[in-house]
Amino acid sequence: MSEPLNRQGFIKQSVLASGAALGLAGRNETAAVPDSPTDQAAQTAPTAGMPTGKIGNLTVSRLISGGNLISGWAHSRDLIYLHQLMKQYNTEKKVLETLALLEENGVN
């Protein structure tokens, strides 16, 4: 990290990262599957602009993802069916896909 990040800089970088994530959400789902591990590695390279911080010797992304929606423990107030609905939607495959998408965008 070369310089401290102020509030305005954080908001700018967050908006840019959100825009990148939205751009990936609209990508073509019928894209070809990579043939070799090198193709796959090139496809999953993290975004260079992800803000990071240091904890000891560890470099971590400043953007984190909560687990409530993935685990099904979101606040649902009077919607008693929501927990079961989230469990059905977030299958193991869907959770791994979500985590892979986060990793592709530099969230570690």
Steps between C-alpha positions, in 0.01 A plus 500: 500500500672816383281769659224516761147479363264780600119485500461655154762266350334200663160593356649549152675162511191329642282637221753384241514153655119484511484602135744224412289246691185618322678469167587139583140427595393577144762283333404228256440174690564291187866601482746227415654300783878547523692207349818514705598604854688799357181621328313461826770685697487791255123510533506512881767769547392743776406856418805724533303791646366322811597699810700296751627535853764325705453299818848401610660335196163420342354713220121489494235667288309783664178375349352206688198283443266405780376146536141559613347477154707196409428316825132594506510690829386839370261718699157421361265659755152352427602307188513156662560328165813700413750277683384192308485691171860617540617149589338364182643775278853494641597147413860388545562569130354853527703581812823384333411703190445810716828451686684450168350824366617685811849354462512591130437861596777515758309431823712275715 
